[in-house]
Amino acid sequence: MMSNPRPNPGSSRRLFVSIAATSLLIGCAVGPDFTPPPPPTAKGYTAEPMETVTTSAAAPGGEAQHFDAAATIPAQWWTLFHSAPLNGLIEQALKANPDLHAAQAALRVAQENIKAQQGFFFPTIQGGFDGQRAKGATIGSQSSPSDSSPVTNLYTAQLSISYTPDVWGANWRQVESLDAQADSQRFQLVATHLTLTSNVVVAAVQEASLRGQLNATKEIVAIERKMLTLLDKQLAIGQVARLDVEAQKAALAQAEQTLPPLCKQLAIQRDALTALLGKLPDEEPTETFEFDALQLPQTLPLSVPSKLVEQRPDIRQATANLQFASAQIGIAVANRLPLINLTANMGSSASLVAGKDAGYDTPKVGLFTPGTGFWTLAGSVSQPIFDGFTLLHRERATRATYDQAEAQYRSTVIAAFQNVADTLRALQADADGFKASVAADLAAAESLKITRRQLELGQVSYVALLTAEQTALQARVALVQARANRLADTAALFQALGGGWWNRDDVAAN
């Protein structure tokens, strides 16, 4: 067997120096360098100046709310409702909600993909070992008499190095695109966290609203029953007609008819709240909510428009998507340029792993013995010449994708500003509506009280009492709903402004 020259350490060193020198060319990344869009120049969220204080009403839940541009949105903004049961449920939801866990896993996937792509900045080194044993023919062969055995062995150990210098920055753009995807997943996680906490707050408010409506309806039903008892007594002594009694029975039945739908809605709402906690329906939480357990926040933060683009996770996600599209342009441009590839192999080949002298006319050498080494160095350059304009059209497609992402970014910004404006208008209207509902409830209650007294004295007909009762019920239910609207839209404002995620330690760490 012909021996190969021994690997030259100087040549190996020159190989790695060449690779390192070529890697210095990295940084000439083709394609556009991404710059985030500037924030909108809007000075406010509405065409007309907004009032800084809402209307107040002399009733529980009627406190005035103040908008403060200097106020900070706390990371745990839901604590401003001062409800220990609510805080406990949100803590459970953040630990067990599967949607949040899925978003966290998606972020980890994106982060690992970045690290995997960064590996292409380094050479790929592989080691190998190959062993062969063969037997040749002993009759009719040209073997010399000194060959004592037709069996031969061959062992080869080698090290292979391959490296593709990132001359045009294609890999840099790949890493940039994956980094943008990770940012997108990061802000998707933030949005999932914000949506989850907001949904738990709104679910608690909705439950309180339904319980309030149930209590109001039950009060009306109790009044209707008392009225029916009174009319039965009056019928017995001839003061009212049978028609009045039957009408009261119908009114009582109608009031009782509204109870099952409310009970159904409350049960469904409890199931929805349980699902947000990451639990099955039979694991319903023991906490229940009424309005007394929820305090209306009186100081509300109002971020300036230029800050909103930094705070809203959907806008930050749209920015990351825009950067991803920008990096894809660079990748498409680099694919049309020459590709350089460097390879190196070095190793040793011998008939034995370890050398042997005894019993052989010719000493047999082992691996790594001087004279058994071999090495090769190779470099190649490839350049697309004609591909039917495939790469050209792919580059144009990435530029069109960037235009699409830019339009989607603008749409996201417009929707975000609309969301904040709608919420601010809703809060102002909620305060006015609650004040009107308080007045309507007081007036309806007083009217019902006077009508009952007049009916007992025979001054009004029974039809007037039915009308007064129906008005009182509608006014009480409307008051409950108006109070719930103030609480729910307050939570919506915190969500519309980003929810203070930038003040969370876990997000800052990521």
C-alpha positions in Angstrom: 0.0 0.0 0.0 1.4 3.4 -1.0 1.8 5.7 2.0 0.5 9.2 1.9 2.5 12.3 3.0 2.0 13.3 6.6 -0.3 16.3 7.2 1.7 19.5 7.3 0.7 21.5 10.5 1.7 24.7 8.8 -0.7 24.1 6.0 -3.5 23.4 8.5 -2.8 26.6 10.2 -2.8 28.5 7.0 -6.2 26.9 6.2 -7.7 28.2 9.4 -6.1 31.6 8.9 -7.6 31.7 5.4 -11.0 30.8 6.8 -10.7 33.5 9.5 -9.6 36.1 7.0 -12.5 35.3 4.7 -14.9 35.5 7.6 -13.8 39.1 8.1 -15.7 39.8 4.8 -18.9 39.2 6.7 -20.7 42.4 7.4 -21.2 43.4 3.8 -24.9 42.4 4.1 -26.8 43.2 1.0 -30.4 44.4 1.0 -32.0 47.3 3.0 -31.0 48.0 6.6 -34.2 48.1 8.6 -35.3 51.3 10.3 -38.5 51.3 12.4 -41.2 53.6 11.1 -41.4 57.0 13.0 -44.3 57.4 15.5 -47.4 59.3 14.3 -47.4 63.0 14.7 -50.9 63.1 16.3 -51.3 65.2 19.3 -54.4 63.5 20.7 -56.8 60.7 20.2 -59.8 62.7 19.2 -60.5 65.6 16.9 -61.8 67.7 19.8 -60.1 68.1 23.2 -61.2 65.5 25.7 -62.4 66.3 29.2 -59.8 65.3 31.8 -62.5 64.4 34.3 -65.6 62.3 33.8 -69.1 63.0 35.3 -69.8 61.8 38.8 -73.0 60.5 40.4 -74.1 60.2 44.0 -74.2 56.4 44.1 -71.9 53.5 44.6 -69.7 53.2 41.5 -70.4 56.8 40.5 -67.0 58.3 41.3 -65.4 60.7 38.8 -62.4 59.3 36.9 -59.4 61.5 36.1 -57.2 61.1 33.1 -53.5 61.7 33.9 -50.9 61.7 31.1 -48.1 61.5 33.6 -49.5 58.4 35.4 -47.7 55.2 35.0 -49.5 52.0 34.0 -48.5 49.4 36.6 -47.4 45.9 35.5 -50.3 44.4 37.6 -52.8 47.0 36.6 -55.8 44.9 37.7 -54.8 45.5 41.3 -56.2 49.0 40.9 -59.7 47.4 41.3 -58.7 46.5 44.9 -60.2 43.1 44.7 -58.3 40.3 46.5 -60.4 37.5 44.9 -59.8 39.0 41.4 -56.0 39.2 42.1 -56.0 35.5 43.2 -57.9 34.4 40.1 -55.6 36.2 37.7 -52.6 34.7 39.5 -54.1 31.2 38.9 -54.8 32.0 35.2 -51.2 33.2 34.6 -50.0 29.9 36.0 -52.3 27.4 34.3 -53.8 29.0 31.2 -52.8 26.7 28.2 -52.9 29.6 25.6 -50.3 31.4 27.7 -48.2 28.3 27.9 -48.4 27.8 24.1 -47.3 31.4 23.5 -44.3 30.9 25.9 -43.3 27.7 24.1 -43.6 29.4 20.7 -41.2 32.1 22.0 -38.7 29.4 23.1 -38.9 27.8 19.7 -38.1 31.1 18.0 -35.2 31.8 20.3 -33.7 28.4 19.7 -34.0 28.9 15.9 -31.9 32.0 16.2 -29.1 30.1 18.0 -29.3 27.3 15.4 -28.9 29.8 12.5 -26.0 31.5 14.2 -24.1 28.2 14.0 -23.7 28.8 10.3 -21.2 31.6 11.1 -18.7 28.8 12.1 -17.1 26.0 10.2 -18.6 22.6 10.3 -16.2 20.0 11.6 -16.8 16.2 11.3 -14.7 13.3 12.4 -14.9 9.8 10.9 -13.4 6.4 11.2 -13.7 3.6 8.6 -12.5 0.1 8.9 -12.3 -2.5 6.1 -11.3 -6.2 6.0 -11.1 -8.1 2.7 -9.9 -11.5 1.5 -8.4 -12.0 -1.9 -8.1 -15.1 -4.1 -5.3 -17.5 -3.2 -5.3 -19.6 -6.5 -4.3 -17.9 -9.7 -3.4 -14.7 -8.0 -0.2 -12.8 -8.5 0.5 -12.7 -4.7 4.2 -12.9 -3.8 5.4 -15.8 -1.6 6.0 -13.4 1.2 2.3 -12.7 1.5 1.3 -15.1 4.2 -2.4 -14.3 4.2 -4.8 -13.2 1.5 -6.7 -11.2 4.2 -6.0 -7.5 4.3 -7.2 -4.7 6.6 -7.5 -1.0 6.0 -8.3 1.6 8.7 -8.9 5.3 7.9 -9.4 8.1 10.4 -10.1 11.6 9.1 -11.3 15.1 10.0 -13.4 17.1 7.6 -13.9 20.8 7.7 -16.3 22.8 5.6 -17.1 26.5 5.7 -19.2 28.8 3.6 -18.1 32.4 4.3 -21.0 34.8 4.6 -19.5 37.2 2.1 -22.8 38.9 1.1 -24.4 38.7 4.6 -27.0 36.2 3.6 -26.7 34.4 7.0 -26.7 37.8 8.8 -30.0 38.5 7.1 -31.3 35.0 8.0 -30.4 35.7 11.7 -32.0 39.1 11.4 -35.2 37.6 10.1 -35.3 34.9 12.8 -34.6 37.6 15.4 -37.6 39.5 14.0 -39.7 36.4 14.2 -38.7 36.0 17.9 -39.7 39.6 18.6 -43.0 38.9 16.9 -43.5 35.8 19.1 -42.4 37.8 22.2 -45.0 40.5 21.6 -47.5 37.8 20.8 -46.8 36.4 24.2 -47.2 39.9 25.7 -50.6 40.3 23.9 -51.7 36.9 25.1 -50.8 37.8 28.7 -52.6 41.1 28.4 -55.7 39.6 26.7 -55.9 36.9 29.4 -55.7 39.3 32.3 -58.2 41.6 30.7 -60.6 38.8 30.0 -60.5 37.6 33.6 -61.3 41.2 34.8 -64.1 41.5 32.3 -65.5 38.1 33.3 -65.5 39.1 36.9 -67.3 42.4 36.0 -69.8 40.5 33.9 -70.5 38.1 36.7 -71.1 41.0 39.1 -73.4 42.5 36.6 -75.4 39.3 36.2 -75.7 38.9 39.9 -76.8 42.5 40.2 -79.5 41.9 37.6 -80.6 38.8 39.4 -80.8 40.5 42.7 -82.8 43.4 41.2 -85.2 41.0 39.4 -85.6 39.0 42.6 -86.5 42.2 44.5 -89.2 42.9 41.8 -90.5 39.4 42.0 -90.8 39.7 45.8 -92.7 43.0 45.4 -95.0 41.4 42.8 -95.8 38.5 45.2 -96.6 40.9 48.0 -98.8 42.9 45.7 -100.6 39.7 44.6 -101.2 38.8 48.3 -102.7 42.3 48.8 -104.9 42.0 45.8 -106.2 38.6 46.9 -107.2 40.2 50.2 -108.9 43.1 48.5 -110.7 40.7 46.1 -112.0 38.8 49.1 -113.7 41.9 50.5 -114.8 43.2 47.1 -112.4 46.1 46.7 -110.9 44.9 43.4 -112.1 42.9 40.5 -110.9 39.4 39.5 -109.4 41.0 36.4 -106.9 42.9 38.5 -105.8 39.8 40.4 -105.3 37.9 37.1 -103.3 40.8 35.7 -101.1 40.8 38.8 -100.5 37.0 38.4 -99.5 37.7 34.8 -97.1 40.4 35.9 -95.6 38.1 38.5 -95.1 35.3 36.0 -93.4 37.7 33.5 -91.0 38.9 36.2 -90.2 35.3 37.2 -89.8 34.4 33.5 -86.7 36.7 33.4 -84.9 34.8 36.1 -84.0 31.5 34.2 -82.2 33.3 31.3 -80.2 35.3 33.9 -79.3 32.2 35.8 -78.3 30.6 32.5 -76.0 33.5 31.5 -74.5 33.4 35.0 -73.7 29.7 34.7 -72.2 30.2 31.3 -70.1 33.1 32.6 -68.8 31.0 35.4 -67.8 28.3 32.9 -66.0 30.9 30.8 -64.1 32.2 33.9 -63.2 28.6 34.9 -61.8 28.0 31.4 -59.6 31.1 31.6 -58.1 29.7 34.7 -57.1 26.6 32.7 -59.5 24.3 34.5 -62.4 22.1 33.6 -66.0 23.1 34.3 -66.2 20.8 37.4 -63.3 22.7 38.9 -65.2 26.0 39.2 -63.5 28.5 41.5 -65.0 29.3 44.9 -64.6 33.0 44.4 -67.7 34.9 43.4 -68.1 38.5 42.3 -70.5 41.3 43.1 -70.1 45.0 42.7 -69.1 45.5 46.3 -66.0 43.5 45.6 -64.8 45.7 42.8 -63.6 49.3 43.2 -63.7 51.7 40.3 -60.2 53.1 39.7 -60.4 56.9 39.9 -57.0 57.9 38.3 -56.6 56.6 34.8 -53.3 56.8 32.8 -53.4 58.3 29.4 -50.2 57.8 27.4 -49.4 60.4 24.8 -49.8 59.2 21.2 -46.1 59.1 20.4 -45.7 56.5 23.2 -48.5 54.3 22.2 -46.5 52.7 19.3 -44.0 51.6 21.9 -46.5 50.2 24.3 -49.0 48.4 22.2 -47.9 44.8 21.7 -49.8 44.5 18.4 -47.9 47.5 17.0 -44.6 46.1 18.2 -45.4 42.8 16.6 -46.3 44.5 13.3 -42.9 46.3 13.5 -41.2 42.9 13.9 -43.1 41.5 11.0 -41.9 44.5 8.9 -38.3 43.9 9.9 -38.7 40.2 9.0 -39.9 41.2 5.5 -37.0 43.6 5.1 -34.4 40.9 6.0 -36.0 38.6 3.4 -35.1 41.1 0.7 -31.5 40.9 1.7 -31.6 37.1 1.6 -33.2 37.1 -1.9 -30.5 39.5 -3.2 -27.7 37.4 -1.7 -29.0 34.3 -3.4 -28.3 35.9 -6.7 -24.6 36.5 -5.9 -21.6 34.1 -6.1 -21.5 31.4 -3.4 -18.0 30.6 -1.9 -17.4 27.2 -0.2 -14.2 26.0 1.4 -13.4 22.4 2.5 -10.5 20.6 4.1 -9.9 17.0 4.9 -7.0 15.5 6.9 -6.4 12.1 8.3 -4.5 8.9 8.3 -4.8 5.5 6.6 -3.1 2.2 7.6 -3.6 -1.6 7.7 -3.5 -1.7 11.5 -4.9 0.6 14.2 -1.6 0.0 16.2 1.7 -1.0 14.4 3.2 -4.5 14.6 6.7 -5.8 13.8 7.0 -9.3 15.2 6.3 -12.2 12.8 6.3 -10.1 9.7 8.9 -9.8 7.0 7.8 -6.3 6.4 6.8 -4.3 9.5 3.2 -3.1 9.5 2.5 0.4 10.6 -0.6 1.7 12.4 -2.7 4.8 12.2 -1.0 8.1 12.9 2.4 6.6 12.1 4.6 9.0 10.1 4.0 8.5 6.4 0.3 7.4 6.7 -1.3 10.9 6.8 -3.1 12.6 4.0 -4.8 16.0 3.5 -6.8 17.9 0.9 -7.8 21.6 0.6 -10.5 22.7 -1.8 -12.4 25.9 -2.6 -15.3 26.5 -5.0 -17.3 29.4 -6.3 -20.7 29.1 -7.9 -22.7 31.8 -9.6 -26.2 31.5 -11.0 -26.1 32.3 -14.7 -29.6 31.5 -15.9 -32.5 30.1 -14.0 -35.4 31.3 -15.9 -35.4 34.5 -13.9 -36.6 32.5 -10.8 -34.3 34.3 -8.3 -35.2 37.7 -9.8 -38.9 37.2 -9.3 -38.4 35.8 -5.8 -36.5 39.0 -5.0 -39.4 41.1 -6.4 -41.8 38.9 -4.4 -39.9 39.7 -1.1 -40.1 43.5 -1.9 -43.8 43.2 -2.5 -44.1 41.3 0.8 -42.4 44.2 2.5 -44.9 46.6 0.9 -47.7 44.4 2.3 -46.1 44.3 5.8 -45.8 48.1 5.7 -49.4 48.6 4.8 -50.4 46.1 7.6 -48.3 48.1 10.0 -50.1 51.3 9.1 -53.4 49.5 9.5 -52.4 48.2 12.9 -51.4 51.7 14.1 -54.7 53.2 12.9 -56.7 50.4 14.6 -54.8 50.9 17.8 -55.4 54.7 17.9 -59.1 54.0 17.1 -59.2 51.5 19.9 -57.9 54.1 22.4 -60.2 56.8 21.1 -63.3 54.5 21.3 -62.4 53.5 24.8 -62.0 57.1 26.0 -65.3 58.1 24.4 -66.9 55.1 26.0 -65.6 56.0 29.5 -67.0 59.6 29.1 -70.3 58.2 27.9 -70.4 55.5 30.6 -70.1 58.2 33.3 -72.9 60.3 31.8 -75.0 57.1 31.3 -74.4 56.0 34.9 -75.5 59.4 36.2 -78.6 59.3 34.1 -79.3 55.7 35.2 -79.0 56.7 38.9 -81.5 59.5 38.4 -83.9 57.2 36.4 -83.6 54.5 39.1 -84.4 57.0 41.9 -87.3 58.5 40.0 -88.7 55.1 39.1 -88.4 53.8 42.7 -90.1 56.9 44.0 -92.8 56.7 41.4 -93.5 53.0 42.2 -93.7 53.8 45.9 -96.2 56.6 45.3 -98.3 54.5 42.9 -98.6 51.6 45.4 -99.8 54.1 48.1 -102.3 55.6 45.6 -103.5 52.2 44.6 -104.1 51.2 48.2 -106.2 54.4 48.6 -108.1 53.7 45.4 -106.8 56.8 43.7 -105.2 55.1 40.6 -106.0 52.0 38.6 -104.1 48.8 38.7 -102.7 49.4 35.2 -100.8 52.4 36.6 -99.1 50.1 39.1 -98.1 47.6 36.5 -96.5 50.4 34.4 -94.7 51.7 37.4 -93.4 48.3 38.3 -92.2 47.6 34.8 -90.4 51.0 34.7 -88.7 50.3 38.1 -87.4 46.9 37.0 -86.1 48.3 33.7 -84.4 51.2 35.5 -82.8 49.0 38.1 -81.4 46.6 35.5 -80.2 49.5 33.4 -78.4 50.9 36.5 -76.6 47.6 37.1 -75.5 47.4 33.4 -74.3 51.0 33.5 -72.1 50.3 36.5 -70.7 47.2 34.8 -69.9 49.3 31.7 -67.8 51.7 33.7 -65.8 48.8 35.2 -65.4 46.9 31.9 -64.4 49.9 29.8 -61.9 50.9 32.5 -60.2 47.5 32.0 -60.5 48.1 28.2 -58.5 51.3 28.6 -55.6 49.6 30.4 -55.6 47.0 27.6 -55.8 49.6 24.8 -52.7 51.4 26.3 -50.6 48.2 26.5 -51.2 47.1 30.0 -47.9 48.2 31.4 -46.0 45.1 30.2 -42.8 47.1 30.0 -42.8 47.4 33.8 -42.8 43.6 34.2 -39.5 42.0 35.3 -40.0 38.8 33.3 -40.5 40.6 30.0 -37.6 42.9 30.6 -35.4 39.8 31.2 -36.5 38.4 27.8 
